[in-house]
């Protein structure tokens, strides 16, 4: 194996360990507010409520689409 290749792989290993060390030292602070004014821990409950409401709306729309598509199938014929 050429010496330059060995040095390049050693350099990659050193950079990887530096990245691991930095991720260990500088943890993510979930309480910190980001540039848009949103916090990490406070919004979890409100987002869950919004998602639950959206799921019921999606279910109602799929039921309406299924009902309308079954009406169309009554007069449908096969294509050749």
N, CA, C and O atoms as a GROMACS GRO file, in nm:
protein
  320
    1UNK      N    1   0.085  -0.117   0.000
    1UNK     CA    2   0.000   0.000   0.000
    1UNK      C    3   0.090   0.124   0.000
    1UNK      O    4   0.184   0.132   0.080
    2UNK      N    5   0.064   0.219  -0.086
    2UNK     CA    6   0.148   0.338  -0.094
    2UNK      C    7   0.140   0.423   0.033
    2UNK      O    8   0.039   0.423   0.104
    3UNK      N    9   0.244   0.492   0.058
    3UNK     CA   10   0.254   0.574   0.180
    3UNK      C   11   0.153   0.687   0.181
    3UNK      O   12   0.097   0.719   0.286
    4UNK      N   13   0.127   0.748   0.066
    4UNK     CA   14   0.030   0.857   0.061
    4UNK      C   15  -0.110   0.808   0.093
    4UNK      O   16  -0.188   0.879   0.158
    5UNK      N   17  -0.143   0.689   0.050
    5UNK     CA   18  -0.275   0.633   0.081
    5UNK      C   19  -0.288   0.607   0.231
    5UNK      O   20  -0.394   0.632   0.289
    6UNK      N   21  -0.184   0.558   0.291
    6UNK     CA   22  -0.185   0.534   0.436
    6UNK      C   23  -0.203   0.664   0.513
    6UNK      O   24  -0.277   0.670   0.611
    7UNK      N   25  -0.135   0.768   0.469
    7UNK     CA   26  -0.149   0.898   0.534
    7UNK      C   27  -0.291   0.954   0.517
    7UNK      O   28  -0.346   1.014   0.609
    8UNK      N   29  -0.348   0.934   0.401
    8UNK     CA   30  -0.484   0.983   0.376
    8UNK      C   31  -0.585   0.912   0.464
    8UNK      O   32  -0.676   0.975   0.517
    9UNK      N   33  -0.570   0.780   0.479
    9UNK     CA   34  -0.664   0.707   0.565
    9UNK      C   35  -0.643   0.743   0.712
    9UNK      O   36  -0.740   0.747   0.788
   10UNK      N   37  -0.520   0.768   0.752
   10UNK     CA   38  -0.493   0.813   0.889
   10UNK      C   39  -0.557   0.949   0.913
   10UNK      O   40  -0.614   0.973   1.020
   11UNK      N   41  -0.546   1.037   0.815
   11UNK     CA   42  -0.609   1.170   0.826
   11UNK      C   43  -0.761   1.156   0.841
   11UNK      O   44  -0.821   1.226   0.923
   12UNK      N   45  -0.822   1.068   0.764
   12UNK     CA   46  -0.966   1.046   0.774
   12UNK      C   47  -1.005   0.993   0.911
   12UNK      O   48  -1.107   1.034   0.967
   13UNK      N   49  -0.924   0.903   0.966
   13UNK     CA   50  -0.952   0.850   1.099
   13UNK      C   51  -0.942   0.958   1.205
   13UNK      O   52  -1.024   0.963   1.297
   14UNK      N   53  -0.842   1.044   1.194
   14UNK     CA   54  -0.826   1.152   1.292
   14UNK      C   55  -0.944   1.249   1.286
   14UNK      O   56  -0.994   1.291   1.390
   15UNK      N   57  -0.989   1.283   1.166
   15UNK     CA   58  -1.104   1.372   1.151
   15UNK      C   59  -1.229   1.308   1.209
   15UNK      O   60  -1.310   1.376   1.271
   16UNK      N   61  -1.246   1.178   1.189
   16UNK     CA   62  -1.362   1.107   1.243
   16UNK      C   63  -1.361   1.111   1.396
   16UNK      O   64  -1.465   1.135   1.457
   17UNK      N   65  -1.247   1.088   1.458
   17UNK     CA   66  -1.240   1.091   1.604
   17UNK      C   67  -1.260   1.231   1.660
   17UNK      O   68  -1.315   1.248   1.768
   18UNK      N   69  -1.215   1.332   1.587
   18UNK     CA   70  -1.240   1.470   1.629
   18UNK      C   71  -1.390   1.498   1.625
   18UNK      O   72  -1.443   1.562   1.716
   19UNK      N   73  -1.459   1.452   1.520
   19UNK     CA   74  -1.603   1.472   1.509
   19UNK      C   75  -1.676   1.400   1.622
   19UNK      O   76  -1.771   1.454   1.679
   20UNK      N   77  -1.634   1.278   1.654
   20UNK     CA   78  -1.695   1.205   1.766
   20UNK      C   79  -1.676   1.280   1.898
   20UNK      O   80  -1.770   1.292   1.978
   21UNK      N   81  -1.555   1.330   1.921
   21UNK     CA   82  -1.526   1.403   2.044
   21UNK      C   83  -1.612   1.529   2.054
   21UNK      O   84  -1.666   1.559   2.161
   22UNK      N   85  -1.625   1.603   1.944
   22UNK     CA   86  -1.705   1.725   1.946
   22UNK      C   87  -1.852   1.695   1.970
   22UNK      O   88  -1.920   1.770   2.041
   23UNK      N   89  -1.903   1.586   1.913
   23UNK     CA   90  -2.043   1.552   1.937
   23UNK      C   91  -2.066   1.509   2.082
   23UNK      O   92  -2.176   1.525   2.135
   24UNK      N   93  -1.964   1.455   2.145
   24UNK     CA   94  -1.975   1.416   2.286
   24UNK      C   95  -1.965   1.538   2.377
   24UNK      O   96  -2.038   1.548   2.476
   25UNK      N   97  -1.876   1.631   2.344
   25UNK     CA   98  -1.857   1.749   2.429
   25UNK      C   99  -1.971   1.848   2.412
   25UNK      O  100  -2.024   1.899   2.511
   26UNK      N  101  -2.009   1.877   2.289
   26UNK     CA  102  -2.111   1.978   2.260
   26UNK      C  103  -2.244   1.909   2.234
   26UNK      O  104  -2.283   1.888   2.119
   27UNK      N  105  -2.314   1.875   2.340
   27UNK     CA  106  -2.445   1.810   2.330
   27UNK      C  107  -2.550   1.908   2.278
   27UNK      O  108  -2.529   2.029   2.282
   28UNK      N  109  -2.661   1.856   2.228
   28UNK     CA  110  -2.770   1.939   2.181
   28UNK      C  111  -2.855   1.980   2.300
   28UNK      O  112  -2.898   1.896   2.379
   29UNK      N  113  -2.878   2.112   2.313
   29UNK     CA  114  -2.962   2.164   2.420
   29UNK      C  115  -3.103   2.179   2.366
   29UNK      O  116  -3.130   2.269   2.287
   30UNK      N  117  -3.193   2.090   2.407
   30UNK     CA  118  -3.330   2.092   2.355
   30UNK      C  119  -3.412   2.206   2.411
   30UNK      O  120  -3.517   2.239   2.357
   31UNK      N  121  -3.366   2.268   2.520
   31UNK     CA  122  -3.440   2.380   2.579
   31UNK      C  123  -3.409   2.511   2.507
   31UNK      O  124  -3.480   2.610   2.528
   32UNK      N  125  -3.307   2.514   2.425
   32UNK     CA  126  -3.265   2.636   2.359
   32UNK      C  127  -3.362   2.674   2.249
   32UNK      O  128  -3.415   2.588   2.178
   33UNK      N  129  -3.386   2.805   2.235
   33UNK     CA  130  -3.476   2.856   2.132
   33UNK      C  131  -3.397   2.878   2.005
   33UNK      O  132  -3.287   2.933   2.008
   34UNK      N  133  -3.453   2.835   1.892
   34UNK     CA  134  -3.381   2.851   1.765
   34UNK      C  135  -3.407   2.989   1.704
   34UNK      O  136  -3.472   3.073   1.766
   35UNK      N  137  -3.357   3.011   1.584
   35UNK     CA  138  -3.367   3.143   1.521
   35UNK      C  139  -3.510   3.180   1.482
   35UNK      O  140  -3.537   3.297   1.453
   36UNK      N  141  -3.602   3.084   1.480
   36UNK     CA  142  -3.741   3.112   1.447
   36UNK      C  143  -3.826   3.133   1.571
   36UNK      O  144  -3.947   3.154   1.560
   37UNK      N  145  -3.765   3.127   1.689
   37UNK     CA  146  -3.836   3.150   1.813
   37UNK      C  147  -3.907   3.027   1.866
   37UNK      O  148  -3.992   3.039   1.954
   38UNK      N  149  -3.874   2.910   1.815
   38UNK     CA  150  -3.938   2.787   1.859
   38UNK      C  151  -3.845   2.712   1.952
   38UNK      O  152  -3.726   2.700   1.925
   39UNK      N  153  -3.902   2.660   2.062
   39UNK     CA  154  -3.824   2.582   2.155
   39UNK      C  155  -3.834   2.434   2.122
   39UNK      O  156  -3.916   2.395   2.039
   40UNK      N  157  -3.752   2.353   2.186
   40UNK     CA  158  -3.752   2.211   2.156
   40UNK      C  159  -3.852   2.130   2.235
   40UNK      O  160  -3.927   2.052   2.176
   41UNK      N  161  -3.858   2.146   2.367
   41UNK     CA  162  -3.943   2.062   2.450
   41UNK      C  163  -4.085   2.113   2.462
   41UNK      O  164  -4.177   2.033   2.482
   42UNK      N  165  -4.108   2.241   2.452
   42UNK     CA  166  -4.240   2.298   2.478
   42UNK      C  167  -4.341   2.268   2.368
   42UNK      O  168  -4.461   2.260   2.396
   43UNK      N  169  -4.297   2.250   2.245
   43UNK     CA  170  -4.388   2.236   2.132
   43UNK      C  171  -4.437   2.093   2.110
   43UNK      O  172  -4.524   2.072   2.027
   44UNK      N  173  -4.384   1.996   2.181
   44UNK     CA  174  -4.418   1.856   2.156
   44UNK      C  175  -4.566   1.828   2.179
   44UNK      O  176  -4.628   1.757   2.099
   45UNK      N  177  -4.624   1.880   2.284
   45UNK     CA  178  -4.765   1.852   2.316
   45UNK      C  179  -4.858   1.917   2.215
   45UNK      O  180  -4.956   1.856   2.172
   46UNK      N  181  -4.830   2.042   2.175
   46UNK     CA  182  -4.917   2.110   2.080
   46UNK      C  183  -4.908   2.046   1.942
   46UNK      O  184  -5.008   2.041   1.870
   47UNK      N  185  -4.791   1.996   1.904
   47UNK     CA  186  -4.778   1.929   1.774
   47UNK      C  187  -4.857   1.800   1.771
   47UNK      O  188  -4.915   1.766   1.668
   48UNK      N  189  -4.859   1.727   1.882
   48UNK     CA  190  -4.935   1.602   1.886
   48UNK      C  191  -5.083   1.629   1.868
   48UNK      O  192  -5.152   1.554   1.799
   49UNK      N  193  -5.133   1.736   1.929
   49UNK     CA  194  -5.275   1.770   1.914
   49UNK      C  195  -5.307   1.804   1.769
   49UNK      O  196  -5.410   1.763   1.717
   50UNK      N  197  -5.218   1.880   1.704
   50UNK     CA  198  -5.240   1.916   1.565
   50UNK      C  199  -5.239   1.793   1.476
   50UNK      O  200  -5.320   1.784   1.383
   51UNK      N  201  -5.152   1.699   1.502
   51UNK     CA  202  -5.142   1.578   1.420
   51UNK      C  203  -5.266   1.493   1.439
   51UNK      O  204  -5.317   1.439   1.341
   52UNK      N  205  -5.317   1.481   1.561
   52UNK     CA  206  -5.439   1.402   1.584
   52UNK      C  207  -5.556   1.462   1.509
   52UNK      O  208  -5.637   1.389   1.452
   53UNK      N  209  -5.568   1.595   1.508
   53UNK     CA  210  -5.675   1.661   1.435
   53UNK      C  211  -5.662   1.640   1.286
   53UNK      O  212  -5.762   1.622   1.216
   54UNK      N  213  -5.539   1.642   1.236
   54UNK     CA  214  -5.516   1.623   1.093
   54UNK      C  215  -5.550   1.481   1.051
   54UNK      O  216  -5.600   1.460   0.941
   55UNK      N  217  -5.524   1.383   1.138
   55UNK     CA  218  -5.556   1.244   1.103
   55UNK      C  219  -5.706   1.224   1.087
   55UNK      O  220  -5.748   1.150   0.998
   56UNK      N  221  -5.787   1.288   1.170
   56UNK     CA  222  -5.932   1.272   1.157
   56UNK      C  223  -5.981   1.337   1.028
   56UNK      O  224  -6.071   1.285   0.963
   57UNK      N  225  -5.922   1.451   0.991
   57UNK     CA  226  -5.961   1.516   0.866
   57UNK      C  227  -5.925   1.428   0.747
   57UNK      O  228  -6.003   1.416   0.653
   58UNK      N  229  -5.808   1.367   0.751
   58UNK     CA  230  -5.764   1.280   0.642
   58UNK      C  231  -5.856   1.158   0.632
   58UNK      O  232  -5.892   1.117   0.521
   59UNK      N  233  -5.894   1.100   0.746
   59UNK     CA  234  -5.984   0.985   0.743
   59UNK      C  235  -6.119   1.022   0.684
   59UNK      O  236  -6.174   0.945   0.605
   60UNK      N  237  -6.173   1.138   0.719
   60UNK     CA  238  -6.301   1.182   0.665
   60UNK      C  239  -6.293   1.202   0.514
   60UNK      O  240  -6.385   1.165   0.441
   61UNK      N  241  -6.182   1.260   0.467
   61UNK     CA  242  -6.167   1.283   0.323
   61UNK      C  243  -6.153   1.152   0.247
   61UNK      O  244  -6.207   1.138   0.138
   62UNK      N  245  -6.080   1.055   0.304
   62UNK     CA  246  -6.064   0.927   0.235
   62UNK      C  247  -6.196   0.852   0.230
   62UNK      O  248  -6.224   0.783   0.132
   63UNK      N  249  -6.278   0.864   0.334
   63UNK     CA  250  -6.410   0.801   0.332
   63UNK      C  251  -6.498   0.865   0.224
   63UNK      O  252  -6.572   0.795   0.155
   64UNK      N  253  -6.490   0.997   0.210
   64UNK     CA  254  -6.570   1.066   0.108
   64UNK      C  255  -6.523   1.027  -0.032
   64UNK      O  256  -6.605   1.008  -0.122
   65UNK      N  257  -6.393   1.015  -0.052
   65UNK     CA  258  -6.340   0.977  -0.183
   65UNK      C  259  -6.378   0.833  -0.214
   65UNK      O  260  -6.414   0.802  -0.328
   66UNK      N  261  -6.372   0.745  -0.114
   66UNK     CA  262  -6.409   0.606  -0.136
   66UNK      C  263  -6.557   0.595  -0.172
   66UNK      O  264  -6.594   0.514  -0.257
   67UNK      N  265  -6.641   0.675  -0.110
   67UNK     CA  266  -6.784   0.671  -0.141
   67UNK      C  267  -6.809   0.722  -0.283
   67UNK      O  268  -6.890   0.665  -0.355
   68UNK      N  269  -6.740   0.829  -0.324
   68UNK     CA  270  -6.762   0.882  -0.457
   68UNK      C  271  -6.706   0.790  -0.565
   68UNK      O  272  -6.762   0.781  -0.674
   69UNK      N  273  -6.596   0.722  -0.536
   69UNK     CA  274  -6.539   0.633  -0.636
   69UNK      C  275  -6.623   0.506  -0.652
   69UNK      O  276  -6.626   0.448  -0.760
   70UNK      N  277  -6.691   0.462  -0.545
   70UNK     CA  278  -6.776   0.345  -0.558
   70UNK      C  279  -6.900   0.377  -0.642
   70UNK      O  280  -6.954   0.290  -0.710
   71UNK      N  281  -6.945   0.504  -0.637
   71UNK     CA  282  -7.057   0.545  -0.721
   71UNK      C  283  -7.017   0.541  -0.868
   71UNK      O  284  -7.098   0.505  -0.953
   72UNK      N  285  -6.896   0.577  -0.899
   72UNK     CA  286  -6.849   0.578  -1.037
   72UNK      C  287  -6.831   0.436  -1.091
   72UNK      O  288  -6.848   0.413  -1.211
   73UNK      N  289  -6.797   0.343  -1.005
   73UNK     CA  290  -6.769   0.206  -1.049
   73UNK      C  291  -6.896   0.132  -1.093
   73UNK      O  292  -6.887   0.034  -1.166
   74UNK      N  293  -7.010   0.177  -1.049
   74UNK     CA  294  -7.135   0.108  -1.084
   74UNK      C  295  -7.159   0.106  -1.234
   74UNK      O  296  -7.203   0.005  -1.289
   75UNK      N  297  -7.131   0.217  -1.301
   75UNK     CA  298  -7.156   0.224  -1.445
   75UNK      C  299  -7.030   0.199  -1.528
   75UNK      O  300  -7.033   0.218  -1.649
   76UNK      N  301  -6.924   0.158  -1.466
   76UNK     CA  302  -6.798   0.142  -1.538
   76UNK      C  303  -6.794   0.010  -1.615
   76UNK      O  304  -6.854  -0.089  -1.575
   77UNK      N  305  -6.724   0.013  -1.725
   77UNK     CA  306  -6.703  -0.107  -1.805
   77UNK      C  307  -6.554  -0.128  -1.822
   77UNK      O  308  -6.475  -0.035  -1.803
   78UNK      N  309  -6.514  -0.249  -1.859
   78UNK     CA  310  -6.372  -0.278  -1.878
   78UNK      C  311  -6.324  -0.219  -2.009
   78UNK      O  312  -6.397  -0.214  -2.108
   79UNK      N  313  -6.200  -0.174  -2.006
   79UNK     CA  314  -6.138  -0.123  -2.128
   79UNK      C  315  -6.072  -0.237  -2.203
   79UNK      O  316  -6.027  -0.334  -2.142
   80UNK      N  317  -6.066  -0.225  -2.332
   80UNK     CA  318  -6.000  -0.326  -2.412
   80UNK      C  319  -5.868  -0.282  -2.462
   80UNK      O  320  -5.800  -0.357  -2.532
   0.00000   0.00000   0.00000
